[in-house]
Amino acid sequence: MPNQIDYEEKRFIIVNDIPNMMFYFFDFDARSNSRNMEFEHFHSYYEIHILLSSRALHFIEGIPYPVRANDFVLLPPSLLHKTSYPEGEPSRRLVIAFLYRNDGYGFRNAYDEILAPFHAPLPIYRFPDDRQAVLIDILNRIVNLSRHAGTQELTDTAELLLHSIFTEFLFWLNHFKDSNIYHTEQAEDTVSERIYAVSNYIHTHYMEELSLDELAKEAWMSPYYLSHQFRRVTGYTLTHYIHLVRVRNCQFLLINSRKKITEIASDCGFTSFSQFNRVFRRFCGESPSDYRRSRFPEDVPSAPGRNAAPIPPKT
């Protein structure tokens, strides 16, 4: 019988210990094709996405990666991503968000080591059955701990136990990382593969000047053909996609750095502040300064994840 994570729809497990900067949010839920995310987004915390249904498509930096049940998608802070679910029955999934104090509670080097799998070039892991069983058993111990507590909010001692169990999970995840048997699969056709390569190029070069002619050369297509195929494959025009990628990166810098807004605009590829302000308002419904002020009215954090941890939005 395959290894299974104990699933109970709408179960949440929450640890939000702000004074000690310890944050966990376990979200058991189902997503249908009609609720697919429109565009990639990022978080200021670490996230693990575990598909519990048969299949889905996970986009990371514009590149699609097919995933199946019990694959572990590991997402570090600030990485743009989204998940696309197939038509039919809603897909069950477990999403774990977590955040730790910058000093690693006195074990910074150890935390850096066990979090290494999140920073791999391809942070998607598929393990042989025996290793998968170890990891799923640890997660099920956390689920059982929550059930015994009888509430989503855990006591201090239960929070400490959850933290200990999850640290064990990260330890074994890192220990097993070289046993990863996940491999990328080819796109549906060569044109789609080239379009995804262009979208990834935009993600990694958004801070530079990007022209249709330049992108067409990268894709070995004519400008007209690239424009037409890019919209067919992604659902976006090239200009719209470039603006979205730049705005998402601006949002991250606005809430996770002390840089001046004009500097952020330049760093993210906008040629003028007026253009940046206009595009940002169009996509976010408010000015860059209002966006920053509404999230951090008193101060702007100096690095990702240093602010008090909010409950993650539904994604």
Buried (B, 14 or more C-beta within 10 A) or exposed (E): EEBEBBBEEEBEBBBBBEEEBBBBBBBBBBBEBEEBBEBBBBBBBBBBBBBBBEEBBBBBBBBBBEBEBBBBBBBBBBBBBBBBBBEEEBBBBBBBBBBBBEEBBEEEEBBEBBBBBBEEEEBBBBBEEEBBBBBBEBBBBBBEBBEEBEEEEBEEEBBBBBBEBBBBBBBBBBEBBEEBEBEEEEBEEEBBBBBBBBBBBBBEBBBEEBEBEBBBEBBEBEBEEBBEBBBEBBEBEBEBBBBBBBBBBBBBBBBBBEBEBEEBBBBBBBEEEEEBBEBBBEBBEEEBEEBBBEBBEEEBBEEBBBBEBBEBEEB
